[in-house]
Amino acid sequence: MTMQQVLYVLEIAARSSVSQAAQKLYLSQSALSQQLRRLEEELGYPLFSRTANGLQLTPEGQLFCEQAGPVAERWTEFCKAVQQKEKPQPLRLRLGLGSRVYSNNLFPRIAEYFQAKPEIEVTFVTEAGRDMAEALRKGELDLALDRLPWDEPQSDAGEIYAAPLIRERQCVLLCQTDPRAGYASLAFRDLQGCTMISGLEDSAEDRSMKSALRKNHISVKRVFRTDGIDTSMQLVRDGMGIAMGPASFAPYFHVKAVPLEPELWISLHFICLQSSLKLREIQQFHDYLKELCGRPE
């Protein structure tokens, strides 16, 4: 038995829910459940039983918590007493955020996570179209949440670790009044001769767009390039051209999203160097995002 397991049990008991306790503790639900199972196996009896109203303490669990409460209080007092007067320097993390983080409403939860982690000093980097993987290789970022370019392998092999979080179908983004906005789908051939809106020349977004058009033998009329997603979507809303992006962009940026045929799927990834996974803080953030996005362990 560890003191951490005791504190976990008290948190679960206070909330009558493993999932709510895991969210408060910034752990994955499966990790917290595993710790609870290990403790119950060691003790030889269950601490909780499931009811219609959630988890309830067993008689043994009730006695456990009654005896553990004062221990937890003394433990907290002990930790405060032995802490150094000068706090250690916070861990500094530079986190690259792609547009899909915002359109999928992840950013508020990410901000809440770091708000509860004063030992981590985080810088959010939101440069549109930036090649996050390349920035990681150069040491300009510590981790990133973004999509990978379509022509870049999406695997765990090599120097870069990339794990999918949210998978979205790629769409053609149009203004609300565009006649094609009501179509069930659009093929790449329907983009022939269009004006496209993209990121800066040779950015990850620009390379992805050119690669897709080239593979489908599509020639466009012209390309508007910007260094900001808000400017890009304003051009789309004004009917100045079309862009390619996920369906989640439609409600977030007030545009229309028509799925591409044949289907093309792009994922928001957790991206970092393989070596960075050794950091406990990055592992914990990774687990939190997997739980938040409903990804399996």
Residue pairs with C-beta under 8 A, 6 or more apart in sequence:
1 39
1 42
1 43
3 75
4 35
5 35
5 36
5 38
5 39
6 68
6 71
6 72
7 72
7 75
8 21
8 25
8 32
8 35
8 36
8 39
9 36
9 39
9 47
9 61
9 64
9 65
9 68
10 65
10 68
10 69
10 72
11 21
11 24
11 25
12 18
12 21
12 32
12 36
12 48
12 55
13 48
13 55
13 57
13 61
13 65
14 21
15 21
15 24
16 53
16 54
16 55
16 56
17 54
17 55
18 29
18 32
18 33
18 36
18 55
19 29
21 32
22 28
22 29
22 31
22 32
22 291
25 32
26 113
26 116
26 117
26 284
26 288
27 284
27 287
27 288
27 291
28 287
28 288
28 290
28 291
28 297
29 291
30 291
30 297
31 287
36 47
36 48
39 47
40 46
40 47
43 60
43 64
45 58
45 60
46 58
46 60
46 61
47 57
47 58
47 60
47 61
47 64
48 55
48 56
48 57
48 58
48 61
49 55
49 56
49 57
49 58
50 56
57 64
57 65
88 119
90 118
90 119
90 120
90 121
91 119
91 120
91 121
91 279
91 281
92 120
92 121
92 122
92 123
92 142
93 120
93 121
93 122
93 123
93 142
93 143
93 281
93 282
94 122
94 123
94 125
94 140
94 141
94 142
94 143
95 122
95 123
95 124
95 125
95 141
95 142
95 143
95 144
95 145
96 125
96 126
96 127
96 130
96 132
96 135
96 136
96 141
96 143
96 144
96 145
96 146
96 271
97 107
97 110
97 124
97 125
97 126
97 144
97 145
97 146
98 132
98 144
98 145
98 146
98 147
98 268
99 128
99 229
99 245
99 249
100 145
100 146
100 147
100 166
100 168
100 246
100 248
100 268
101 107
101 110
101 145
101 146
101 268
102 252
103 246
103 248
103 249
103 252
103 253
104 166
104 248
104 268
106 145
106 289
106 292
106 293
109 292
110 145
110 289
113 285
113 288
114 120
114 122
117 281
119 281
120 281
125 135
125 141
127 227
128 199
128 203
128 205
128 226
128 227
128 228
128 229
128 232
129 198
129 199
129 200
129 203
129 204
129 205
129 206
129 227
130 203
130 204
131 149
131 203
131 204
132 141
132 144
132 146
132 204
132 271
133 144
133 148
133 152
133 160
133 162
133 271
135 141
135 144
136 142
136 143
136 144
136 160
136 271
136 272
136 273
137 159
137 160
137 273
142 272
142 276
142 282
143 270
143 271
143 272
143 276
143 282
143 285
144 269
144 270
144 271
144 272
145 165
145 268
145 269
145 270
145 271
145 289
146 204
146 268
146 269
146 271
147 266
147 267
147 268
147 269
148 154
148 162
148 267
148 269
148 271
149 204
149 207
149 208
149 211
150 208
150 211
150 212
150 264
150 266
151 207
151 208
151 211
154 162
154 164
154 267
154 269
155 162
156 162
156 163
156 274
158 274
159 273
159 274
160 271
160 272
160 273
160 274
161 270
161 271
161 272
161 273
161 274
161 276
161 277
162 269
162 270
162 271
163 269
163 270
163 286
163 290
163 295
164 267
164 268
164 269
164 295
165 267
165 268
165 269
165 270
165 289
165 290
165 293
165 295
166 267
166 268
166 293
167 265
167 266
167 267
167 268
168 246
168 247
168 248
168 265
168 266
168 267
168 268
169 246
169 247
169 259
169 260
169 263
169 264
169 265
169 266
170 244
170 245
170 246
170 259
170 260
170 264
170 265
170 266
171 244
171 245
171 246
171 247
171 249
171 250
171 257
171 258
171 259
171 260
172 180
172 186
172 190
172 191
172 242
172 243
172 244
172 257
172 258
172 259
172 260
173 233
173 236
173 242
173 243
173 244
173 245
173 249
173 250
173 253
173 255
173 256
173 257
174 180
174 181
174 236
174 242
174 255
174 256
174 257
174 258
175 181
175 236
175 237
175 238
175 239
175 255
175 256
176 237
176 254
176 255
176 256
177 239
178 239
178 242
178 256
180 186
180 190
180 258
181 256
181 258
183 258
184 258
184 259
185 258
185 259
185 260
185 261
186 258
186 259
186 260
186 261
187 260
187 261
187 262
188 212
188 213
188 216
188 218
188 260
189 216
189 218
191 213
191 218
191 220
191 242
192 218
192 219
192 220
193 219
193 220
193 221
194 220
194 221
194 241
194 242
195 220
195 221
195 222
195 223
195 224
195 240
195 241
195 242
196 209
196 213
196 220
196 222
196 223
196 224
196 241
196 242
196 243
196 244
197 223
197 224
197 225
197 226
197 232
197 235
197 236
197 240
197 241
197 242
197 243
198 205
198 206
198 209
198 223
198 224
198 225
198 232
198 243
199 205
199 206
199 225
199 226
199 227
199 232
200 206
200 225
200 226
200 227
201 225
206 225
208 244
209 244
212 244
212 264
213 219
213 220
222 241
223 241
224 232
224 235
224 240
224 241
226 232
226 235
229 253
230 253
232 243
233 243
233 249
233 253
233 254
233 255
235 241
235 243
236 242
236 243
236 253
236 255
237 253
237 254
237 255
244 260
245 257
246 257
246 266
247 257
247 259
249 255
249 257
250 256
250 257
268 293
270 286
270 289
270 290
272 282
276 282
277 283
277 286
289 295
290 296
290 297
